[in-house]
Amino acid sequence: MTALAKGRNVFGWPLTLDPKEVGRARELVHKALAGYQLEPTLLDDTVLAVSELVTNAIRHGTPPIELAVHVLYDRVRICVADASPRQLVPGQPGSHDERGRGLAIVKAVTDGRWWVTTRHPGKEVWAELPRPATKLPRWLVAGVPGQASGGHNPPAPIYT
């Protein structure tokens, strides 16, 4: 399945409760972000955060489940939404527990930049990973003093 067109630099996919969706979500996000020339660590951390958030939604959420990834100038933002009104509670796993570390992993790879918002019905879990400022494309800075020539007004910002 290809990404749903949600807007410039925004990708989204519906997911089912099948545990195989976690691997599919990782693959879809990796493919969608491949063209952005992200640093390998940022790409890996984004895919890891997606994996953990999708796993939580599949284990504890209610359909429909939706995954969205926004590629912004200075960050990559992930949103996983589901219809469950159940609050998200970070786990307190013991040293030998195999489960309950997902949100701790998300917190670690996002430098604590994750949050939950309510929606009707359900909730959205958001996470942001900082992205080093990228060099703007030539067409975007056309007409900006001291930048590439041509054009009178720069195009709209690349933020979505």
C-alpha positions as CSV (number, residue, x, y, z in Angstrom):
1,M,0.0,0.0,0.0
2,T,1.3,3.4,-0.8
3,A,1.0,6.4,1.4
4,L,-2.2,8.3,1.4
5,A,-1.8,11.9,0.0
6,K,-2.4,14.1,3.1
7,G,-0.6,17.2,2.0
8,R,2.9,18.3,1.2
9,N,5.5,16.4,3.3
10,V,2.8,14.4,5.1
11,F,2.2,10.7,4.7
12,G,-0.5,8.6,6.3
13,W,-1.7,5.1,6.4
14,P,-4.7,3.2,7.9
15,L,-3.6,0.2,10.0
16,T,-5.5,-2.9,11.3
17,L,-5.1,-4.7,14.6
18,D,-2.9,-7.3,13.1
19,P,0.5,-7.5,14.8
20,K,2.1,-7.8,11.3
21,E,1.1,-4.2,10.8
22,V,4.1,-3.1,13.0
23,G,6.6,-4.4,10.4
24,R,4.5,-3.0,7.6
25,A,4.4,0.4,9.3
26,R,8.2,0.4,9.7
27,E,8.7,-0.5,6.0
28,L,6.1,2.2,4.8
29,V,7.8,4.9,6.9
30,H,11.3,3.9,5.8
31,K,10.2,4.0,2.1
32,A,8.4,7.3,2.5
33,L,11.3,9.0,4.2
34,A,14.0,7.6,1.9
35,G,13.8,10.6,-0.4
36,Y,14.5,13.2,2.3
37,Q,18.1,12.3,2.8
38,L,17.7,12.2,6.5
39,E,20.7,11.2,8.6
40,P,20.8,7.5,9.1
41,T,20.4,7.8,12.9
42,L,17.3,10.1,12.5
43,L,15.7,7.7,10.0
44,D,16.4,4.7,12.3
45,D,15.1,6.5,15.4
46,T,12.0,7.6,13.5
47,V,11.3,4.1,12.4
48,L,11.9,2.8,16.0
49,A,9.4,5.4,17.4
50,V,6.8,4.5,14.8
51,S,7.3,0.8,15.7
52,E,6.7,1.4,19.4
53,L,3.7,3.7,18.9
54,V,2.0,1.4,16.4
55,T,2.7,-1.6,18.7
56,N,0.9,0.3,21.6
57,A,-2.0,1.2,19.3
58,I,-2.4,-2.4,18.1
59,R,-2.1,-4.0,21.6
60,H,-4.2,-1.4,23.5
61,G,-6.1,0.6,21.0
62,T,-9.4,0.4,19.2
63,P,-9.8,0.6,15.4
64,P,-9.6,2.6,13.3
65,I,-5.8,3.1,13.8
66,E,-4.1,5.7,11.7
67,L,-0.4,6.5,11.3
68,A,0.8,9.8,10.0
69,V,4.3,11.2,9.5
70,H,5.0,14.9,8.9
71,V,8.4,15.9,7.5
72,L,9.1,19.4,8.6
73,Y,12.1,21.7,8.1
74,D,13.5,21.2,11.6
75,R,11.8,18.0,12.8
76,V,10.0,14.8,11.9
77,R,6.6,14.4,13.6
78,I,4.8,11.1,14.1
79,C,1.1,10.7,15.0
80,V,-0.6,7.4,15.8
81,A,-4.3,7.7,16.4
82,D,-6.9,5.2,17.5
83,A,-10.5,5.3,18.7
84,S,-9.9,4.1,22.3
85,P,-10.7,6.6,25.0
86,R,-8.4,4.6,27.3
87,Q,-5.6,6.8,28.6
88,L,-2.0,6.0,27.8
89,V,0.0,4.9,30.8
90,P,3.7,4.4,30.6
91,G,4.8,1.0,31.8
92,Q,6.9,0.3,34.8
93,P,8.7,-2.9,33.6
94,G,11.1,-4.9,35.8
95,S,14.6,-5.7,34.6
96,H,13.5,-9.0,33.1
97,D,10.2,-7.9,31.6
98,E,9.9,-8.1,27.9
99,R,7.1,-5.6,27.6
100,G,6.3,-2.1,28.9
101,R,9.3,-0.3,27.5
102,G,7.7,1.3,24.4
103,L,7.0,4.7,25.7
104,A,10.4,4.9,27.4
105,I,12.0,4.1,24.1
106,V,9.9,6.8,22.4
107,K,10.9,9.3,25.1
108,A,14.6,8.4,24.6
109,V,14.7,8.8,20.8
110,T,12.6,12.0,20.8
111,D,14.4,13.7,23.7
112,G,11.1,13.6,25.6
113,R,9.2,15.3,22.8
114,W,6.0,13.2,22.8
115,W,2.5,13.9,24.0
116,V,-1.1,12.7,23.8
117,T,-4.2,14.6,22.6
118,T,-7.8,13.6,22.7
119,R,-10.0,13.4,19.7
120,H,-13.5,12.2,19.1
121,P,-13.4,9.3,19.4
122,G,-10.1,8.3,21.0
123,K,-6.7,9.8,21.1
124,E,-3.6,10.8,19.1
125,V,-0.1,10.0,20.3
126,W,2.5,12.4,18.9
127,A,6.2,12.3,18.9
128,E,8.8,14.7,17.4
129,L,12.4,14.0,16.4
130,P,14.6,17.0,15.9
131,R,16.0,17.3,12.4
132,P,19.1,19.3,11.6
133,A,18.3,22.3,9.5
134,T,18.6,21.4,5.9
135,K,19.8,23.5,3.0
136,L,16.7,25.0,1.3
137,P,16.2,24.0,-2.3
138,R,17.2,26.7,-4.9
139,W,13.6,27.2,-6.1
140,L,12.5,28.0,-2.5
141,V,15.0,30.8,-2.0
142,A,14.6,32.4,-5.5
143,G,14.1,36.1,-5.0
144,V,15.4,36.2,-1.5
145,P,18.1,38.9,-1.2
146,G,21.5,37.3,-1.2
147,Q,20.2,34.0,-2.5
148,A,19.6,32.6,-6.0
149,S,18.3,35.1,-8.5
150,G,15.0,35.0,-10.3
151,G,11.4,35.5,-9.1
152,H,10.1,38.3,-7.1
153,N,8.5,36.5,-4.1
154,P,9.7,33.3,-2.4
155,P,7.2,30.5,-2.6
156,A,5.2,29.6,0.5
157,P,7.1,28.1,3.4
158,I,7.7,24.4,3.3
159,Y,6.1,23.7,6.7
160,T,2.9,21.7,6.5
